[in-house]
Amino acid sequence: MGKIEEKLESMGITIPAATSPKGNYVSFVRIGNTLHLSGHIPATSKGLIKGKLGADLSVDEGYNSAKTCAINILATLKEELGTLDNVKQI
């Protein structure tokens, strides 16, 4: 486990295993030292968080949805790079 993963864990954030794409696309493309990410969604072990902010989701639920999506992006980075310590720039 890298330093970044340890820091996230100390903050109560667990990086899950990266999920496979839910459509006809790839979640990342690597060109040289650059990793392009796409198609990440706020999916949890309980299912997909969906809805419109203000209509179906409260501000707190929207925040958690965005946080979940960001954590899923980190999971893809970790899977491809081995450790988040190998990320140089976002």
Buried (B, 14 or more C-beta within 10 A) or exposed (E): EBEBBEEBEEEEEEBBEBBEBEEEEEBBEEEEEEBEBEEBBBBBEEEEBEEEEEEEBEEEEBEBBEEBBEBBBBBBBBBBBEEBBBBEEE
